[in-house]
């Protein structure tokens, strides 16, 4: 897409370089006049001023890299460094190690954040969990087949007591006393005769081994289809949440990166301001020693230098905080500190109108999609719960085989010996098949109350959808208006920088010639620094508001395996898709 040609870093470097040039030239002349030196002394002072200016320019050139060199120590364009491994908690050794500074471009920072962010990783896992839940629901269409088996050993000790025998039951000679006649003519008791008062004891052990298959199939289940549809809706919700988290994380990284660029540039401005104060302070000191300016000018200039030093200290603290904020978003190790490798490049004007942007923001918005998916899931849950009141018919079948061995020992007493088998093996098979019917008739109103709860939650999601739609509109309108205002303020601040620079040059010359006092010079210098800061703030505000507008419109994949776009621009092909 077309970008506006703006290079605030180069403009700042040129402005400050010209300022230092004027300071050095006038300082050499002022010192020579104050000391009343001869031409050779004046030439030496001018030579020293030129040498000092050359050193200042080299230092300033290193601190204010232009877009053509990408910053000192910057990464190669298109080259993405490997993401460092995430750490749950930094160790004491890592905290004590020497801090390493890694130069990162904005695109590299976005790639690392989307790959290593714990929040994004959690959303990917939630999508996988929702997909597994759907697969689990789909499995209810298939029969459940289970293998069953068992191995057991049981031992018992039994004692029998017979208060009344069976001899009086007239069941035949086998159950009567002396009911049978032996070969020698004597009589014997029947084999099953149990006299009254008889007792017996025995120990018994049984070993059992069994195995089989069981099958269960829901033939008629009215709750099965709504549960599957609810699982599909929750999968859409998880995917929409993942896409929305990508948008949110990309915006956070962009804002943090632009904030770091602003902090870096502000440090450079404050350092240049402090160096200018030092040069002017030395010149005022020389003029004071020559009796050309009062002591008040020297004291006032020392106060201005102290104030500039305080502002530089605060700017460096803000820079350190901005770097750590970006490091946390990228989930970098504790001993690795990022710095901005990209120079500040202004984004162009937003290519869409407000109405067109709103329509595009509402279309395929993951924030709205997740609310709709949540509402659909609640509706299907309500249908599934209501279906539990309907009859359920299922088919079951089972087949099994088993074997056992029974042992009896320590047999004693005066009865029941004919029923004792010392060792007995047995084996058998069995199977069964049938239909199971279940119909819930009464549950005390718990199902009806649960249905009312789901209905209320569904209505709450509808209100949440309206609230989310309003939030999206407010965010987009705010970013749209602020983006336009930032572009206007940028144009104004550029005019202010040019005017302030010319005013500072004139005030410097007038001060050297005695036509202006030190107060006018100081106020003019403060106006120049303020103009530079205002232009910096306007430039960063343009980029931040552009990123906020992209957050509402930039398409994001719902599949965790898909490629995530990291370019913070709207391509030409995407403009037709975003349009009505």
GILINLIN-V380399 format. One record per helix or strand. SS is the DSSP state (~ for helix, > for strand). FROM is the first residue (numbers start at 0). LEN is the number of residues. Records with the same first field share a line. If there is no record, write none. Layout:
SS: FROM-LEN, FROM-LEN
This chain:
~: 7-28, 38-25, 91-5, 105-11, 117-24, 166-3, 172-3, 221-68, 294-36, 353-9, 365-22, 416-3, 445-67, 517-36, 571-7
>: 99-5, 143-19, 179-2, 186-2, 197-23, 335-5, 391-22, 422-16
